[in-house]
Amino acid sequence: MSTERPFRIAVSDDALALLKRKLNDARFPDEVDEAAWDYGVPLADVKRLVGRWKDGYDWRTHENTLNKLPMFTRDIEVEGYGTLDVHYVHQRSTVEGAIPLLFVHGWPGSFIEVTKILPLLTAGGPGHPSFHVVAPSLPGFAWSSPVLKRGFSGKQYAELFNKLMISLGYDEYVTQGGDWGYYVTRFLAGLHGPLNVKASHTNFPLASAPTFWASPVQYLKHLILPYTALELQWLGNLQEFLTRGRGYFLQHSTRPQTIGYNLSDSPVGMLAWIYEKLVLWSDSYPWTDDEVLTWLSIYWFSRAGPAASVRIYFEVGGTADTPWVMPRPNVPFGASYFPKDSGNVHAGECNVVFESEHTSGGHFAAFENPQGLVDDLRKMFGKEGPAAGIVPGHSGF
């Protein structure tokens, strides 16, 4: 059994000085008149953020804030890939019988997405369940080591995080994830449930069109019933994404190394690449400049550099474990639908026991609408919820 090591972020002064030099030397493009967001991130937004990043933004203050989180690293061996050093947040509730929950982020997120829901999930109270929360950084993100061997995909992510949970004493647990977190947790449920994974929840319920043989009820509903207003909005979001929003996906999944040079060498290029997603994928969330810059700094100062974070698209797309061919786990499944997200579809192909529709929120639900997401988890796993008592000995109370 590997040993857990306390972890603190400690970016060197040299790394900070290099970032400032690069920002000072930035060369900006011109811009078409009245371009707004039609051509991409507005030049004025990028110049404002760059100006703040080099003169005014204090990384040390935000580094100290992040270091208040209970962070650790641990070596986990993955078959065929050797040992990976995994960075994670691990916050136990004061409620001994709290439910162990694995929270998995996606791109362009990181462990920072758990920060707002962490105090809510771990809080005890007679009216709602409490959770022991584990929030790892995906390999190649933040301070987890990268994978430098081809083919690391669904089975390997599931093995890695299942072993992490078991190493922490959580032989049985539930999961929550969005974006790549949904992909990873679905593989976890399919390959390690119900023995280890007892239930799963997502705020990004991707699913293929239902077929008669796999999901006859959903197939007939899809064929006969008209779409609701909310479902029509989801379809509109998806159409907009497929028409104008998936250029990044094609680049990441076909030539990640090429975009990687830009992400690794140009903080301005990385800023524009990620900031665009933060704005366009959220539901009018009032991002402060310092929130954006902390989000970006985690990528810039990450252990492997920001290029490592996009290789997941290539590896997953290059194997049989694609997002469109995922296991259909039998464990109880819950889904929260936030109106601005592009991935929403009713997840009828899973063992759905809980669904919740929200009037606000986008792709980054844990950051944009933390109370709404936590309320859904409390309802799903609470005393009257459809997954109440799903983890033996850990009712949450």
CORDA-V76743 format. One record per backbone hydrogen bond with DSSP energy under -0.5 kcal/mol. CO is the residue of the C=O (numbers start at 1). NH is the residue of the N-H. Records with the same first field share a line. If there is no record, write none. Layout:
CO = NH / NH
//
This chain:
5 = 73
12 = 16
13 = 17
14 = 18
15 = 19
16 = 20
17 = 21
18 = 22
19 = 23
20 = 24
21 = 25
23 = 26
26 = 28
32 = 35
35 = 38
37 = 40
42 = 46
43 = 47
44 = 48
45 = 49
46 = 50
47 = 51
48 = 52
49 = 53
50 = 54
51 = 55
52 = 57
57 = 59
58 = 61 / 62
59 = 63
60 = 64
61 = 65
62 = 66
63 = 67
65 = 68
66 = 69
69 = 71
70 = 90
71 = 7
72 = 88
73 = 5
74 = 86
76 = 84
78 = 81 / 82
82 = 78
84 = 76 / 86
85 = 145
86 = 74
87 = 137
88 = 72
89 = 135
90 = 92
91 = 133
94 = 96
95 = 98
97 = 396
99 = 132
100 = 174
101 = 103 / 134
102 = 104 / 176
104 = 178
106 = 109
110 = 113
111 = 114
112 = 115
114 = 118
115 = 119
117 = 121
118 = 122
119 = 123
121 = 131
122 = 94
125 = 128
130 = 99
131 = 133
132 = 101
133 = 91
134 = 103
135 = 89
136 = 105
138 = 141
141 = 144
142 = 303 / 304
144 = 140
145 = 140
146 = 148
149 = 152
151 = 153
153 = 157
154 = 158
155 = 159
156 = 160
157 = 161
158 = 162
159 = 163
160 = 164
161 = 165
162 = 166
163 = 167
164 = 168
165 = 170
166 = 169
169 = 171
173 = 198 / 199
174 = 102
175 = 201
176 = 104
177 = 203
178 = 181
179 = 182 / 183
180 = 184
181 = 185
182 = 186
183 = 187
184 = 188
185 = 189
186 = 190
187 = 191
188 = 192
189 = 193
192 = 196 / 197
196 = 173 / 198
197 = 194
198 = 332
199 = 175
200 = 334
201 = 177
202 = 336
204 = 206
205 = 345
211 = 215
215 = 219
216 = 220
217 = 221
218 = 222
219 = 223
220 = 224
221 = 225
228 = 232
229 = 233
230 = 234
231 = 235
232 = 236
233 = 237
234 = 238
235 = 239
236 = 240
237 = 241
238 = 242
239 = 243
240 = 244 / 245
241 = 245 / 246
246 = 250
247 = 251
248 = 252
249 = 253
250 = 254
251 = 254 / 255
255 = 259
256 = 260
257 = 261
258 = 261 / 262
259 = 263
260 = 264
261 = 265
262 = 266
265 = 267
266 = 270
267 = 271
268 = 272
269 = 273
270 = 274
271 = 275
272 = 276
273 = 277
274 = 277 / 278
275 = 279
276 = 280
277 = 281
279 = 282
281 = 363
282 = 284
285 = 287
288 = 292
289 = 293
290 = 294
291 = 295
292 = 296
293 = 297
294 = 298
295 = 299
296 = 300
297 = 301
299 = 302
305 = 308
306 = 309
307 = 310
308 = 311
310 = 313 / 314
311 = 315
312 = 316
313 = 317
314 = 318
316 = 319
320 = 322
322 = 325
327 = 329
329 = 351
332 = 200
333 = 353 / 354
334 = 202
335 = 356
336 = 338
337 = 358
338 = 341
346 = 348
347 = 350
350 = 352
351 = 333
354 = 335
356 = 337
361 = 340
363 = 365
364 = 367 / 368
365 = 369
369 = 373
370 = 374
371 = 375
372 = 376
373 = 377
374 = 378
375 = 379
376 = 380
377 = 381
378 = 382
380 = 387
381 = 389
382 = 385
385 = 388
387 = 390
390 = 392
391 = 394
396 = 130
//
